[in-house]
Amino acid sequence: QLTCLPAMAAVTRGPQPQQYEYMLFGSVQERDVPALLHRLRGLCDYATSGGLPFTDREITYRVGAAPHAISKVKVRQALDMPDAPWHLIYSGQLELGDAHRPTAVRTSTVATCSHNLPDFLRELGFIAVYELILKGYIFRKGQIKVSVFKLLQPTEGGDAESAQPFSPHHLVELSAITPSSVDSTGSEVKAFAEQLKPIVSMEKTDGTR
């Protein structure tokens, strides 16, 4: 039986306000990471000015056997905080059609739950598609979250220490989540991204995943 923590219990009680995530994506080579981290330390909130290190295991599940199933969810486990709750993440498709919109936007729902979440999903008919390890740093500037990380291929058993990188590049994601569609949020994310040039140029499309 899945144990629902407060955030997930709120989700299961009934319809919740739709959340919108405004996003930009980029990548930097290894040699440019120190300069980017230095820039972020100067721009971001004091509480995260040093960058909060994280190592997450992420498993993507789809419903049923269809290889191109649209309904997918992600499960995240903080490997560096083994007692922390797991996260169940459902994200809608990135909306890129509006050329005047400064960022990509998608709907987003996140719930926290107990460690038997993978078993619970399998019992519901979800199938694990692939597994990744994300290792890097998180910064915050107000409602904007900045993630600088590498994607790693886990070894058998999910050992992060022996995981191998998919590429020599670090990925950069800017995101901000609001309870409703607010165009000014996207503008704030875009304005922050401009301050990271020329170290990294942030785009609306995620060409990595």
One Martini backbone bead per residue (centre of mass of N, CA, C, O) as a GRO file, in nm:
protein
  209
    1GLN     BB    1   0.095   0.036   0.023
    2LEU     BB    2   0.053   0.364  -0.027
    3THR     BB    3   0.197   0.645   0.119
    4CYS     BB    4   0.050   0.948   0.202
    5LEU     BB    5   0.143   1.254   0.190
    6PRO     BB    6   0.029   1.565   0.217
    7ALA     BB    7   0.064   1.639  -0.086
    8MET     BB    8  -0.082   1.383  -0.196
    9ALA     BB    9  -0.346   1.405  -0.041
   10ALA     BB   10  -0.434   1.662  -0.189
   11VAL     BB   11  -0.455   1.529  -0.467
   12THR     BB   12  -0.668   1.293  -0.382
   13ARG     BB   13  -0.926   1.476  -0.296
   14GLY     BB   14  -0.903   1.655  -0.568
   15PRO     BB   15  -0.916   1.909  -0.752
   16GLN     BB   16  -0.654   2.111  -0.873
   17PRO     BB   17  -0.472   2.354  -0.948
   18GLN     BB   18  -0.313   2.451  -1.214
   19GLN     BB   19   0.019   2.409  -1.312
   20TYR     BB   20   0.294   2.617  -1.424
   21GLU     BB   21   0.588   2.571  -1.635
   22TYR     BB   22   0.872   2.771  -1.683
   23MET     BB   23   1.118   2.723  -1.958
   24LEU     BB   24   1.480   2.671  -1.992
   25PHE     BB   25   1.761   2.569  -2.207
   26GLY     BB   26   2.098   2.423  -2.161
   27SER     BB   27   2.467   2.418  -2.224
   28VAL     BB   28   2.792   2.311  -2.094
   29GLN     BB   29   3.108   2.293  -2.064
   30GLU     BB   30   3.331   2.202  -1.834
   31ARG     BB   31   3.510   2.472  -1.851
   32ASP     BB   32   3.234   2.662  -1.784
   33VAL     BB   33   3.125   2.595  -1.497
   34PRO     BB   34   3.276   2.788  -1.301
   35ALA     BB   35   3.161   3.052  -1.429
   36LEU     BB   36   2.862   2.987  -1.382
   37LEU     BB   37   2.869   2.952  -1.074
   38HIS     BB   38   2.975   3.233  -1.016
   39ARG     BB   39   2.735   3.385  -1.137
   40LEU     BB   40   2.514   3.255  -0.955
   41ARG     BB   41   2.623   3.350  -0.680
   42GLY     BB   42   2.564   3.659  -0.754
   43LEU     BB   43   2.239   3.626  -0.833
   44CYS     BB   44   2.145   3.461  -0.598
   45ASP     BB   45   2.032   3.355  -0.325
   46TYR     BB   46   2.185   3.318  -0.026
   47ALA     BB   47   2.087   3.024   0.051
   48THR     BB   48   2.209   2.934  -0.265
   49SER     BB   49   2.495   3.067  -0.342
   50GLY     BB   50   2.666   2.783  -0.339
   51GLY     BB   51   2.498   2.557  -0.399
   52LEU     BB   52   2.293   2.275  -0.411
   53PRO     BB   53   2.358   1.963  -0.378
   54PHE     BB   54   2.276   1.682  -0.606
   55THR     BB   55   2.136   1.331  -0.613
   56ASP     BB   56   1.938   1.180  -0.866
   57ARG     BB   57   1.688   0.948  -0.923
   58GLU     BB   58   1.540   0.866  -1.250
   59ILE     BB   59   1.214   0.738  -1.343
   60THR     BB   60   1.049   0.626  -1.632
   61TYR     BB   61   0.698   0.592  -1.698
   62ARG     BB   62   0.456   0.385  -1.857
   63VAL     BB   63   0.155   0.300  -2.008
   64GLY     BB   64   0.193   0.014  -2.101
   65ALA     BB   65   0.322  -0.130  -2.417
   66ALA     BB   66   0.342   0.121  -2.571
   67PRO     BB   67   0.619   0.288  -2.699
   68HIS     BB   68   0.430   0.576  -2.749
   69ALA     BB   69   0.330   0.665  -2.490
   70ILE     BB   70   0.194   0.950  -2.340
   71SER     BB   71   0.168   0.834  -2.055
   72LYS     BB   72   0.386   0.988  -1.820
   73VAL     BB   73   0.615   0.929  -1.548
   74LYS     BB   74   0.807   1.045  -1.266
   75VAL     BB   75   1.074   0.932  -1.053
   76ARG     BB   76   1.220   1.060  -0.744
   77GLN     BB   77   1.547   1.014  -0.585
   78ALA     BB   78   1.741   1.100  -0.308
   79LEU     BB   79   2.058   0.978  -0.264
   80ASP     BB   80   2.161   1.202  -0.040
   81MET     BB   81   1.848   1.141   0.093
   82PRO     BB   82   1.716   0.849   0.203
   83ASP     BB   83   1.467   0.976   0.394
   84ALA     BB   84   1.335   1.101   0.173
   85PRO     BB   85   1.092   1.159  -0.022
   86TRP     BB   86   0.932   1.083  -0.293
   87HIS     BB   87   0.871   1.169  -0.645
   88LEU     BB   88   0.582   1.253  -0.834
   89ILE     BB   89   0.582   1.324  -1.193
   90TYR     BB   90   0.376   1.541  -1.395
   91SER     BB   91   0.413   1.630  -1.743
   92GLY     BB   92   0.348   1.809  -1.991
   93GLN     BB   93   0.366   1.939  -2.281
   94LEU     BB   94   0.555   2.135  -2.457
   95GLU     BB   95   0.498   2.478  -2.534
   96LEU     BB   96   0.605   2.638  -2.864
   97GLY     BB   97   0.407   2.800  -3.066
   98ASP     BB   98   0.459   3.079  -2.931
   99ALA     BB   99   0.678   3.321  -3.039
  100HIS     BB  100   0.616   3.542  -2.797
  101ARG     BB  101   0.707   3.345  -2.599
  102PRO     BB  102   0.990   3.331  -2.384
  103THR     BB  103   0.891   3.037  -2.311
  104ALA     BB  104   0.837   2.744  -2.207
  105VAL     BB  105   0.532   2.545  -2.141
  106ARG     BB  106   0.384   2.353  -1.864
  107THR     BB  107   0.234   2.123  -1.700
  108SER     BB  108   0.227   2.052  -1.331
  109THR     BB  109   0.284   1.760  -1.108
  110VAL     BB  110   0.357   1.717  -0.753
  111ALA     BB  111   0.437   1.431  -0.541
  112THR     BB  112   0.460   1.294  -0.222
  113CYS     BB  113   0.611   0.974  -0.120
  114SER     BB  114   0.682   0.665  -0.068
  115HIS     BB  115   0.924   0.404  -0.126
  116ASN     BB  116   0.690   0.216  -0.281
  117LEU     BB  117   0.624   0.346  -0.559
  118PRO     BB  118   0.726   0.147  -0.780
  119ASP     BB  119   0.540  -0.088  -0.695
  120PHE     BB  120   0.273   0.063  -0.733
  121LEU     BB  121   0.303   0.119  -1.038
  122ARG     BB  122   0.325  -0.176  -1.132
  123GLU     BB  123   0.040  -0.258  -1.028
  124LEU     BB  124  -0.095  -0.041  -1.240
  125GLY     BB  125   0.094  -0.088  -1.525
  126PHE     BB  126   0.365   0.026  -1.513
  127ILE     BB  127   0.662   0.101  -1.715
  128ALA     BB  128   0.992   0.098  -1.731
  129VAL     BB  129   1.208   0.276  -1.947
  130TYR     BB  130   1.413   0.467  -1.774
  131GLU     BB  131   1.738   0.552  -1.622
  132LEU     BB  132   1.869   0.816  -1.412
  133ILE     BB  133   2.135   1.046  -1.320
  134LEU     BB  134   2.144   1.345  -1.123
  135LYS     BB  135   2.429   1.580  -1.106
  136GLY     BB  136   2.454   1.880  -0.890
  137TYR     BB  137   2.300   2.210  -0.890
  138ILE     BB  138   2.112   2.446  -0.685
  139PHE     BB  139   1.930   2.744  -0.754
  140ARG     BB  140   1.789   3.068  -0.632
  141LYS     BB  141   1.544   3.323  -0.765
  142GLY     BB  142   1.304   3.317  -0.604
  143GLN     BB  143   1.098   3.137  -0.827
  144ILE     BB  144   1.369   3.056  -0.947
  145LYS     BB  145   1.513   2.764  -1.090
  146VAL     BB  146   1.852   2.632  -1.088
  147SER     BB  147   2.002   2.379  -1.299
  148VAL     BB  148   2.320   2.201  -1.263
  149PHE     BB  149   2.394   1.911  -1.472
  150LYS     BB  150   2.438   1.564  -1.498
  151LEU     BB  151   2.404   1.285  -1.704
  152LEU     BB  152   2.366   0.947  -1.588
  153GLN     BB  153   2.465   0.609  -1.610
  154PRO     BB  154   2.363   0.352  -1.446
  155THR     BB  155   2.434   0.095  -1.271
  156GLU     BB  156   2.395  -0.180  -1.123
  157GLY     BB  157   2.195  -0.062  -0.849
  158GLY     BB  158   2.235   0.263  -0.871
  159ASP     BB  159   2.529   0.368  -0.870
  160ALA     BB  160   2.660   0.689  -0.861
  161GLU     BB  161   2.976   0.660  -0.851
  162SER     BB  162   2.980   0.463  -1.131
  163ALA     BB  163   2.858   0.653  -1.311
  164GLN     BB  164   2.807   0.752  -1.651
  165PRO     BB  165   2.835   0.983  -1.880
  166PHE     BB  166   2.675   1.086  -2.172
  167SER     BB  167   2.832   1.365  -2.150
  168PRO     BB  168   3.050   1.651  -2.115
  169HIS     BB  169   2.797   1.800  -2.046
  170HIS     BB  170   2.610   2.048  -1.895
  171LEU     BB  171   2.303   2.112  -1.770
  172VAL     BB  172   2.046   2.374  -1.809
  173GLU     BB  173   1.780   2.489  -1.586
  174LEU     BB  174   1.492   2.692  -1.608
  175SER     BB  175   1.239   2.756  -1.347
  176ALA     BB  176   0.875   2.824  -1.301
  177ILE     BB  177   0.603   2.801  -1.066
  178THR     BB  178   0.248   2.835  -1.119
  179PRO     BB  179  -0.107   2.832  -1.058
  180SER     BB  180  -0.095   3.009  -1.323
  181SER     BB  181  -0.119   3.180  -1.616
  182VAL     BB  182   0.181   3.390  -1.635
  183ASP     BB  183   0.360   3.589  -1.840
  184SER     BB  184   0.562   3.727  -1.637
  185THR     BB  185   0.720   3.473  -1.563
  186GLY     BB  186   0.861   3.428  -1.834
  187SER     BB  187   1.005   3.704  -1.832
  188GLU     BB  188   1.179   3.648  -1.581
  189VAL     BB  189   1.332   3.406  -1.692
  190LYS     BB  190   1.451   3.550  -1.939
  191ALA     BB  191   1.603   3.775  -1.786
  192PHE     BB  192   1.789   3.583  -1.635
  193ALA     BB  193   1.918   3.444  -1.883
  194GLU     BB  194   2.065   3.700  -1.991
  195GLN     BB  195   2.280   3.696  -1.743
  196LEU     BB  196   2.436   3.424  -1.866
  197LYS     BB  197   2.566   3.576  -2.067
  198PRO     BB  198   2.797   3.391  -2.268
  199ILE     BB  199   2.808   3.114  -2.124
  200VAL     BB  200   2.484   3.078  -2.173
  201SER     BB  201   2.223   2.969  -2.393
  202MET     BB  202   1.883   2.997  -2.373
  203GLU     BB  203   1.612   2.774  -2.454
  204LYS     BB  204   1.292   2.629  -2.540
  205THR     BB  205   1.447   2.369  -2.606
  206ASP     BB  206   1.485   2.012  -2.540
  207GLY     BB  207   1.764   1.822  -2.676
  208THR     BB  208   1.823   1.580  -2.444
  209ARG     BB  209   1.505   1.439  -2.354
   0.00000   0.00000   0.00000
